Amino acid sequence: MTAPVTRLVFAVAAHLHMTAGAVRQTMTAHELMCWGYLFAAPAREQQPLVLSVEDEINAWG
């Protein structure tokens, strides 16, 4: 399993008070994909931060 999927399995397991192995055995890929979509929703809504040149220079200062 890749790292994001593994983290997703553990997050689902914690939410459902199950072990990660039990989640892997009982949930379908579609269910895990739905959980991933829900967990990623806040990241999709964020707008990228755009700094002016002066702000970027000051941030490094």
C-alpha positions as CSV (number, residue, x, y, z in Angstrom):
1,M,0.0,0.0,0.0
2,T,1.2,3.5,-0.6
3,A,1.6,5.9,2.3
4,P,-1.5,8.0,1.7
5,V,-3.7,4.9,1.4
6,T,-2.1,3.5,4.5
7,R,-2.8,6.7,6.4
8,L,-6.4,6.6,5.1
9,V,-6.9,3.0,6.3
10,F,-5.6,3.9,9.8
11,A,-7.8,7.0,9.9
12,V,-10.9,5.0,8.9
13,A,-9.9,2.4,11.4
14,A,-9.6,4.9,14.2
15,H,-13.0,6.5,13.2
16,L,-14.7,3.2,13.3
17,H,-12.9,1.9,16.3
18,M,-11.6,-1.0,14.3
19,T,-8.1,-2.3,13.6
20,A,-6.6,-1.3,10.3
21,G,-6.5,-5.0,9.2
22,A,-10.2,-5.3,9.8
23,V,-10.9,-2.2,7.7
24,R,-8.8,-3.7,4.9
25,Q,-10.7,-6.9,5.0
26,T,-14.2,-5.5,5.3
27,M,-14.2,-2.3,3.3
28,T,-14.2,-2.2,-0.5
29,A,-11.9,0.0,-2.6
30,H,-14.9,2.2,-3.4
31,E,-15.6,2.8,0.3
32,L,-12.0,3.7,0.9
33,M,-12.0,6.0,-2.1
34,C,-15.1,7.8,-0.7
35,W,-13.3,8.3,2.6
36,G,-10.3,9.6,0.8
37,Y,-12.5,12.1,-1.1
38,L,-14.0,13.3,2.2
39,F,-10.6,13.7,3.9
40,A,-9.2,15.6,1.0
41,A,-12.1,18.0,0.7
42,P,-10.5,20.8,2.8
43,A,-7.3,20.6,0.8
44,R,-9.3,21.0,-2.5
45,E,-11.0,24.1,-1.2
46,Q,-7.8,26.0,-0.3
47,Q,-6.6,28.6,-2.7
48,P,-2.9,28.8,-3.4
49,L,-1.1,31.6,-1.5
50,V,0.3,34.2,-4.0
51,L,2.8,36.6,-2.6
52,S,4.1,39.8,-4.2
53,V,7.8,40.0,-4.9
54,E,8.3,42.3,-1.9
55,D,6.4,40.0,0.4
56,E,8.4,37.0,-0.8
57,I,11.7,38.9,-0.2
58,N,10.5,39.9,3.3
59,A,9.5,36.3,4.1
60,W,13.1,35.2,3.4
61,G,14.6,38.1,5.4
